[in-house]
Amino acid sequence: MWTWVWLTVWAAPLSPSQVVAQAQAESPLLIGARARVQVAKGQQTIADRWIANNPQLGVEWATDVIFDDEGDGILRLGLQQQLEIFGQPGLRSDWAGLLRASAEERLRALELQVAHQAASGCVNLAGARRRRVVAQEAAALAGRIAQVAAQRQKAGEGSDLELSQARIDAARAEANFASAEAEVVRAEAQLSLLLGRRIEVETSTFSWRVPTGSISALADQAQKARPDLRAAARAVEANHAEAALLSRSRLPNPTFTLGLEREQLHLHGALPSSGEDFAVVHSGWALNLALSVPLPAWDRRQGELEANLGRQRGAEAERAALSRRAEIEVESAQLVLQQASRAQRRYAAALPEVARSLAWMERGYRQGELGLDLLLAQRDRALRTRVEAIQAEVDQGLALIGLYQALGQVIGAEEK
């Protein structure tokens, strides 16, 4: 008899910085970029070979045995090798190395993007969870107001319409709470999809450092740190390396052939002195050396050089555009963060007053000092202020992530 025991192991919740780190390591979005890096590595391995083409070994045998009973024949062995001249192997290796470096930098840029998506997901999840708390408290408050309305109606102090309004408001608050629950589920699912597995995230605290420095200093950091800028620079260098290789290869590469030949002939004739017939078999070896050059030898690589020139101009324009974009993004991200932090501080200062206002309104309605319509209007205003304060915190977090992204840095990396 077998007894099956099922054990469930619950993983500890991840901090936002751990989510960011694991997203960089595990996200399915990075599979394609990593495969392209692997392809570039393989191409560099091929380019690093001293001889690009393998030698060719040829064997040839010719005989007239079908047409002549004696069967004269020739056996030829040949070894051919094309050689690249004027430093082409080294130039090809340099070109492949730059293509690999560009692919690696593009991978780092995508890893940075995924990391910031993960960080943004954590911030949005934290906001959704806090809005759920507000919605839950609003539903509880609406339920208490409906109970008070029922007591007032029973005591003859309130009308049936007032009770109906209170019950409708309570049902609406419960529906809002369900919507807030769904928002949390969606935010958690987005993070799980980003990592490719179900995760639990702890979002009660964030300890991300705010980058400091002047706009010009931060812009200089971005120019050095952003992987998309480095990838664009490597692409420009790779196009120049390709142009150098194409220029060197305009002259045709020679092919050398080393051959060995053995010939067997049946000779017939008559001796001059006696007139007697004779027949001998002659065989011998011969060594052959050959040099061949492909034709035509003019206008070679002209089309490839023109295409490369177009790619060079495009790559240089892309690098210049990315450089200007980085400067603008750093400046705007810092300004957005400053304004978002200012808004968050203003809302944080108003929240204690909002809590006191809600308590006063509920007590005033219980004591008959405040009507239901005024209570609901003032309550909605107070709750809206709390939700706006949460959104201000979310906006502040997203603005900080945007600044890190503009700088080309991974947020939370200093906590590792």
Buried (B, 14 or more C-beta within 10 A) or exposed (E): EEEEEEEEEEEEEBBBBBBBBBBBEBBEBBEEBBEBBEEBEEBBEEBEEEEBEEEEEEEEEEEEEEEEEBEBBBBBBBEBBBEBEBEBBBBBBBBBBBBBBBBBBBBBBBBBBBBBBBBBBBBBBBBBBBBBEBBBBBBBBBBBBBEBBBEBBEEEEBEEEBBEBBBEBBBEBBEBBEEBBEBBEEBBEBBBBBBBEEBEBBBEEBEBEEBEEEBEEBBBBBBEBBBBBBBBBBBBBBBBBBBBBBBBBBBBBBBBBBBEBBBBEBEEEEEEEEEEEEEEEEEEEEEEEEEEEEEEEEEBBEEBBEEBEEBBEEBBEBBEEBBEBBBEBBBBBBEBBEEBBEBBEEBEEBBEEBEEBBEEBBEBBBEEEBEBEEBBEBBEEBBEBBBEBBBBBBBBBBBBBBBBBBBBBBBBBEBE
